[in-house]
Amino acid sequence: MPTIDDVMERVDLWRGRDPVATELSGGLTNANYVVTAGEDRYVVRIPGASTELLAVDRENERHNAAAAATTGVSPPILAYLDDWQVMVLPFIDGETMSPERLREPRMPARIAESLHRLHAAPRFTADFDMFRTVEYYLRIVEDHDVLVPDGYWDRLDTVAGLEPVLAVNALPHVPCHNDLLAENYIDDGSQLWIIDFEYSGNDDPCFELGDTAQECSFDDELRAALCQAYFGELDPVKLARMELYALMADVGWTLWAAIQSKISDIEFDFFGWAIERWDRAEAVIGGPRFAELQRAAAS
C-alpha cells in the first residue's frame, strides 16, 4: 500500500501549499492522517492490506459514502485515488465520541436524529446481511486456519436459528452504516457526524440500532431510550429485534477480530477483543432472556 508521502504527491487539493501530514491514531483497519495545507485540514484514509478478507468492498464503500454525504450527516469525498483506493475527506472539527460519552442521557435522541438522516440517503449499492457476513468469515477462517474463541463452533446452529425469527417482523431495508462504533460518530456541537462506510449497505434499521447499542455498551434503559427515540414509541417487538441483532453483531465481529489477529500489522490485541465479544454473545445465548427475546421478536 502507498505511504502518506506517496499520496501527498498525487493529490491536487494541496499542491503548492506546503502540506503537512500527521497520523491519526485509533484506526483498526486503515491508516488515517490529517493533512494541513494553509488554513485547511483534510483527512486521508489509506486502506489496510488484505481487507478483502474482512468483507470490505472499496467500490461499495465509495459509492455509499458519497450517497450518505448528500444527507449532510457524513462528509463529502473531496478526492479519490482509484488505483490505491485512497479517500480524501474534509476534517471535521469536533469531538470523536467514546462509549462513555454516548451513554450520556441525551445521546440516544441525538444518535436517532443522525440515523434518521442517514437512513433517508439515496439507496446504497448492495444489501448488508450479518448472517451472510458470518458465512463469509467462516470460509476465511477455514481457508486461512484462523483461531476462533472456544465454543464458537458449538453455537452455530443456534445462531442460524435466529434468522427465521428475525424474518418474521422484518422492516424495510434502508441505507445503513452497520458498524457504528462510538468512534465512528463525531460531535461538532450541533450534530453527530457519521464516518467510515466500509460495511455499509441497505439493512434492517434494527440491526443498526442494536449494533450501536452493543458497541457503546448501552444498558437496558439506554436501549429502550434509543428504540423510543428512533421509532417514536417503545415497541417491544422492535426492541427485542434490536437485542437479537445486537447479539448478531457480536457473533459477526468476533470473527472479524479473529481474522484481524491473523492478518493485521496494527498494534492491537484483536484476539483478546474477539474473546471479549464472544463471551458477551455467549452470556446472551446461555442466559435466561434468550428464549423470551425470540418470542417477543417473532410475536
Secondary structure as UniProt FT lines:
FT   HELIX           4..10
FT   HELIX           12..14
FT   TURN            15..16
FT   STRAND          20..24
FT   STRAND          31..37
FT   TURN            38..39
FT   STRAND          40..46
FT   TURN            49..50
FT   HELIX           51..54
FT   HELIX           58..69
FT   TURN            70..72
FT   STRAND          79..81
FT   TURN            82..85
FT   STRAND          86..90
FT   STRAND          95..96
FT   HELIX           99..102
FT   TURN            105..106
FT   HELIX           107..119
FT   HELIX           130..143
FT   TURN            144..145
FT   TURN            150..152
FT   HELIX           153..155
FT   HELIX           156..160
FT   HELIX           162..167
FT   TURN            168..169
FT   STRAND          174..176
FT   HELIX           182..184
FT   STRAND          185..187
FT   STRAND          192..194
FT   TURN            198..199
FT   STRAND          201..203
FT   HELIX           205..215
FT   TURN            216..217
FT   HELIX           220..231
FT   HELIX           236..263
FT   HELIX           270..285
FT   TURN            288..289
FT   HELIX           290..297
//
